[in-house]
Amino acid sequence: MVSQKGTFIEYFIGFEKNSAVRGIFGEETEEVLRNLKVDFIWFGYMGVSDDDGHLMINKRYLSTGRKQDIYLDVIHELCHVKQHMEGRDLFDPRYDYVDRPTEIEAYRYAVQEAKRMGLSAAEIRVYLKTEMMSNQAVDKLIRNIGMKLEEG
Protein backbone atom coordinates (compact mmCIF):
# COMPACT_ATOMS: atom_id res chain seq x y z
CA MET A 1 0.00 0.00 0.00
CA VAL A 2 1.47 3.36 -1.03
CA SER A 3 1.42 6.06 1.61
CA GLN A 4 0.39 9.62 0.95
CA LYS A 5 3.14 12.23 1.17
CA GLY A 6 3.31 15.98 1.37
CA THR A 7 4.92 18.80 3.28
CA PHE A 8 4.29 19.72 6.88
CA ILE A 9 2.71 23.09 6.09
CA GLU A 10 0.20 21.43 3.75
CA TYR A 11 -1.29 19.47 6.65
CA PHE A 12 -0.51 21.55 9.73
CA ILE A 13 -1.73 25.03 8.94
CA GLY A 14 -0.41 27.85 11.11
CA PHE A 15 2.22 25.85 13.01
CA GLU A 16 4.89 28.21 11.68
CA LYS A 17 3.38 30.87 13.99
CA ASN A 18 3.12 28.55 17.01
CA SER A 19 5.34 29.74 19.89
CA ALA A 20 6.32 26.19 20.92
CA VAL A 21 7.38 25.36 17.36
CA ARG A 22 9.21 28.66 17.03
CA GLY A 23 10.96 27.78 20.30
CA ILE A 24 12.34 24.67 18.62
CA PHE A 25 13.47 26.13 15.30
CA GLY A 26 13.77 29.87 15.99
CA GLU A 27 14.16 32.04 12.93
CA GLU A 28 14.43 28.95 10.71
CA THR A 29 10.90 27.81 11.59
CA GLU A 30 9.14 28.72 8.35
CA GLU A 31 11.90 27.33 6.14
CA VAL A 32 12.17 24.07 8.11
CA LEU A 33 8.40 23.47 8.10
CA ARG A 34 8.10 24.37 4.41
CA ASN A 35 10.78 21.77 3.58
CA LEU A 36 9.74 19.10 6.10
CA LYS A 37 8.25 16.10 4.33
CA VAL A 38 5.37 14.19 5.88
CA ASP A 39 4.72 10.55 5.14
CA PHE A 40 1.40 9.02 6.19
CA ILE A 41 1.97 5.51 7.47
CA TRP A 42 -0.30 2.67 8.56
CA PHE A 43 1.44 1.61 11.79
CA GLY A 44 2.43 3.15 15.12
CA TYR A 45 1.56 6.73 15.99
CA MET A 46 4.15 9.27 14.91
CA GLY A 47 7.89 9.31 14.40
CA VAL A 48 10.85 10.78 12.60
CA SER A 49 12.79 8.91 9.95
CA ASP A 50 16.36 8.27 11.02
CA ASP A 51 17.33 8.28 7.34
CA ASP A 52 16.36 11.81 6.33
CA GLY A 53 14.50 13.32 9.30
CA HIS A 54 11.04 13.47 7.69
CA LEU A 55 7.92 13.13 9.82
CA MET A 56 5.92 9.89 9.69
CA ILE A 57 2.33 9.99 10.93
CA ASN A 58 -0.25 7.23 11.21
CA LYS A 59 -3.34 8.39 9.30
CA ARG A 60 -5.68 6.53 11.63
CA TYR A 61 -4.12 8.13 14.72
CA LEU A 62 -4.41 11.54 13.10
CA SER A 63 -8.14 11.04 12.54
CA THR A 64 -9.05 9.18 15.77
CA GLY A 65 -6.54 10.36 18.39
CA ARG A 66 -7.26 12.97 21.02
CA LYS A 67 -6.45 16.38 19.56
CA GLN A 68 -4.32 17.47 22.53
CA ASP A 69 -2.28 14.25 22.31
CA ILE A 70 -1.76 14.68 18.57
CA TYR A 71 -0.67 18.29 19.12
CA LEU A 72 1.77 17.33 21.88
CA ASP A 73 3.09 14.45 19.78
CA VAL A 74 3.72 16.86 16.89
CA ILE A 75 5.67 19.14 19.25
CA HIS A 76 7.61 16.11 20.55
CA GLU A 77 8.41 14.87 17.04
CA LEU A 78 9.40 18.33 15.79
CA CYS A 79 11.95 18.36 18.60
CA HIS A 80 13.28 15.10 17.11
CA VAL A 81 13.37 16.73 13.65
CA LYS A 82 15.59 19.45 15.11
CA GLN A 83 17.78 16.84 16.82
CA HIS A 84 18.15 14.99 13.51
CA MET A 85 19.11 18.26 11.80
CA GLU A 86 21.83 18.64 14.46
CA GLY A 87 23.16 15.18 13.61
CA ARG A 88 22.09 13.56 16.87
CA ASP A 89 21.35 9.82 17.09
CA LEU A 90 17.61 9.55 17.67
CA PHE A 91 17.71 5.82 18.35
CA ASP A 92 20.95 5.42 20.31
CA PRO A 93 20.84 1.76 21.39
CA ARG A 94 23.07 2.40 24.41
CA TYR A 95 20.02 3.77 26.24
CA ASP A 96 16.65 2.43 27.24
CA TYR A 97 13.84 4.49 25.73
CA VAL A 98 13.10 6.52 28.89
CA ASP A 99 16.82 7.16 29.46
CA ARG A 100 17.66 8.24 25.90
CA PRO A 101 18.78 11.90 25.93
CA THR A 102 16.87 12.75 22.75
CA GLU A 103 13.63 11.33 24.21
CA ILE A 104 14.10 13.13 27.53
CA GLU A 105 14.59 16.43 25.70
CA ALA A 106 11.57 15.90 23.41
CA TYR A 107 9.31 14.82 26.28
CA ARG A 108 10.50 17.73 28.42
CA TYR A 109 9.52 20.12 25.67
CA ALA A 110 6.11 18.46 25.19
CA VAL A 111 5.45 18.51 28.94
CA GLN A 112 6.33 22.20 29.11
CA GLU A 113 3.78 22.82 26.36
CA ALA A 114 1.20 20.63 28.12
CA LYS A 115 1.65 22.70 31.29
CA ARG A 116 1.33 25.92 29.28
CA MET A 117 -1.94 24.55 27.88
CA GLY A 118 -3.20 24.01 31.42
CA LEU A 119 -3.14 20.20 31.54
CA SER A 120 -3.12 18.80 35.06
CA ALA A 121 -0.39 16.50 36.37
CA ALA A 122 -2.79 13.56 35.99
CA GLU A 123 -3.57 14.50 32.37
CA ILE A 124 0.13 14.84 31.58
CA ARG A 125 0.82 11.44 33.11
CA VAL A 126 -1.92 9.91 30.92
CA TYR A 127 -0.34 11.60 27.90
CA LEU A 128 3.11 10.18 28.76
CA LYS A 129 1.87 6.62 29.35
CA THR A 130 1.92 4.51 26.22
CA GLU A 131 1.19 0.82 25.88
CA MET A 132 4.92 0.15 25.54
CA MET A 133 5.70 1.70 28.94
CA SER A 134 5.14 0.23 32.36
CA ASN A 135 4.07 2.51 35.21
CA GLN A 136 7.64 2.25 36.54
CA ALA A 137 9.02 3.38 33.17
CA VAL A 138 6.66 6.38 33.17
CA ASP A 139 7.81 7.26 36.70
CA LYS A 140 11.42 7.05 35.54
CA LEU A 141 10.68 9.20 32.49
CA ILE A 142 9.06 11.83 34.71
CA ARG A 143 12.15 11.80 36.98
CA ASN A 144 14.42 12.00 33.91
CA ILE A 145 12.47 14.94 32.55
CA GLY A 146 13.21 16.66 35.86
CA MET A 147 9.87 18.39 36.08
CA LYS A 148 7.44 18.43 38.92
CA LEU A 149 4.08 16.98 37.96
CA GLU A 150 2.23 17.53 41.20
CA GLU A 151 -1.07 19.34 41.21
CA GLY A 152 -1.09 22.98 42.13
N, C-alpha and C positions, 0 to 999 in steps of 0.2 A: 504494500500500500504506500503510495507516494504522499509525503507530508506537504502541507501548504507552507510556503515561505514568504517572507516579506521583511520590511524594516520595522524597527521598534516604533518609530513615530507614526507608522500607518495604523498600528493597533492600540497604542497607548497615547492618546491625544492629550496634550497639555503637560506631560511629565517633564518636558524641558523647562517648565516654569516652577516645578515642585521644589520646595526648599530642601527636602531630604535628598533628592536626586542631585540638586546643585551642590549640596554638601559633599557628595561623593566625587563629582567630576569637575566642580568649579567652573571656570570660564570655558572649559572644553565641553560642557554639557550638551549643547545643541549639536555640535559636530559629532560627538560620540554617539548620541542617540539617533542621529540621522544615518549614521553608517553602521549601526548595530543591527545585524541580521537576526531575525526570529524564525525559528523552525518549530512548527507545530507537530508534536509527537503523540504517540498513542500509549505511552507508558509513564509511570512515575507522576511527578507533579511539575517540577520546574528545575532547571539546571543550566549550567554553563558548559559549553563544549571545551574540553581541555585542548583540543586541536587548534581552534581559531578564536575561541572566546565568544562565540555567538550564543544567544539565549535560546533554550529549548523549553517549550511549554506544552503541557498536556492539554489538548483541546477540551477534553471532558472536564478536567479540573477547572479550566477557565470559565466554563459555562455552568458548573454545578457547585464550585467551591464558595465558601463564605467570602464576600467581597473584601472584608478587612484582612483576612488571611492571604488572599491573592495579592492585595496591595503590599502587605508586609513581606511576602515572598518575593515580589518584584524588587523591592528595596534591597532585600538580602542578596538576591542574585545579581543586581546591578553592582553591589559591592564586590562580588566575585568577578564581574566583568572588569572592574577597575584593577583588581588584584592580578588578573590574567594580563592586562595591559602592562602591568609593572613587571611581568615575568615571574610572578610567584607561582609555586606549585600548589594548585588547588586540591590535589588529591594525594598529598604527601603520605605515603604508606607507613612512615615511622610513627604516626600518631593515630590514636583512636579518633573517631569522628568528633566527639565532644571535646577532645584535647587539641585538635588541629588548629593552629593559629589563624588560618584563613576563615575557618568556621566561627571561631570565637569572635573575630572582628566583625564578620557579617551579621552574626546574631546580635552582637552588642549594638550595632547600628540599627537593626530592625527593632530591638527592644526599646531603644531611645525613641524611635518614631512611634512605637506603640504607646509609650508613656505620654508623648506629646499629644497623641490622639485621645488620651484620657482612658485607655484601657486599664482595668484593675489588675492587681498582681495575679489574681486567679485567672483572669482572661488571658493574660500574657503567658502564664504557665500552660494553659490549654493550647495556645498557639504554638508554644515550643515543643509540646509533646507530640511526637509522631509515632506511628505504629512500629517503627524500627528502634525506638528508644524505650528503655525501661524507666521506671520512676527514678531509680538511682542515677541513671545516665542524665536525666533531665536535671536532677539536683546538682550533679557535677557540672553540667553546662551552665547552670545559673551561677554557681560558684566561680567557674572560669570566666564568665562574662564580667564578674566583679560588680554587679549591680544589685542593689537592694530591691527585692520584689515584695516587700511587706505592704500591707494596706496603709493608707494614710499619708 
